Structure formats: structure tokens, C-alpha cells
């Protein structure tokens, strides 16, 4: 597996993981939360209007639940920290 750039996630906006990491939409990859804040993860061609998606727990409190596996053929992947006053980091592997 090769690692893409580490992504910083903070604030109240949804961030496009594919654009930030350089991973082509539809490519299989995994996301690991290596920071200390919980992240929402959402798959769609557009960002969600409301808080929605799968919870990606922080690495400090929930090791195995801090990684998500994205299947090939997926749409764009969006992320957002649960608490907009916190920051976390994601590693992207493909």
C-alpha cells in the first residue's frame, strides 16, 4: 500500500477527500483517523446538507473503528469533524 498526503480536518465544512488526497473517484482506498477528534464520513457526489454518514472514531479511543475501507466504484468521499472546534488528521492508503 502506498500512502497519500495526510489530510487535516477542521472547521464546520464538509471536505472532499478525493480532491485533497489526489485519489481518483471510484478507486478503492482506506482512510485512517490518526488524530484525536471524531469524524463523519459520507459517500455522495455532493456534500450532505445535514450531519450524516458513518462515524470514524479517533485513533486514541477506538483503534479498529478509526479506519474505513472505501470500495472501488464509490462516489466522492466527504469528511467533517464532529466538533468544529477540534482538528484531526486522516491518512489515505490505496
N, C-alpha and C positions, 0 to 999 in steps of 0.2 A: 504494500500500500504506500502511496505517496501522500505527503501532507501538503495541503494548500495553506495559504496565509491564515494566521489566526485572526478572527474577527472580533472586534469589540462591540458589545451590545449594551446600549444605554438609552435612556430617554423614553418618550411615550409613543414613538412612531414605530410602525412595522418596517423591518429591514429585509431586503431581498437577498437571501443567502447566495443564490446562484450568481448574481451580478457581483457581489462583494468578494466572492471566493474564486470566481472565474470558472466555476463548474457549469457546463452546458446543461440547460434544462432538459430533463429526461434521462440524464446519466445517473447511474446508481452511485451512492456515496453514503458516508456516515458522518454524523455530527456529534461531537462530544463537548459537553459543557464542562469546561475546566476552571470555571470561576465560582463565585460564592453567591450568585443570585439565580433564582428560578426563572426559566424562560418558557414562553408559549411558542409552539412550533405549529405552523399551519401550511397546508398544501393547497394552492389555488393559482390561477393565472393572475389574479388581482389580490391585493391585501384585504383581509377581512375588515368589515365595518365595525364589528364589536370584538370584544375579547373572546377568542375561540381557539380551538386547536388542542394539541397534545401538550401536556406539561413535561418539560425536560428539566429534571431536578438538578440542583447544583452538585458538583463533584464531592464537596465536603461532607454532605449528609446522606447522599443516596447514590453511591458508586455506580451500580449497574443500570439504574434508572436515569443516569446522566448522559446516556448515549442513545441516539435514534438512528435507525437504518432506513435510508430512502431508496425505494425500488426504482429500477430502470423504468422509463416511461412516465415518471412522475411529472407533475406540473411544477411551477416555481415553488420554492420553499421560503416562507416568511417567518421571521422570529421577532419577538418583543419581550423585554424583561417584564416580569410580573409587577415589580416595584420600580417606577420610573426614576427613582432617586438612587437606584443601585446600578452597578455595572458588572458585567460578566464577560467572559471570553469563550469563544467557540473554536474548536479545531475541526477542520474538514478533511476527511480521508476518502480517497477513492481508489 
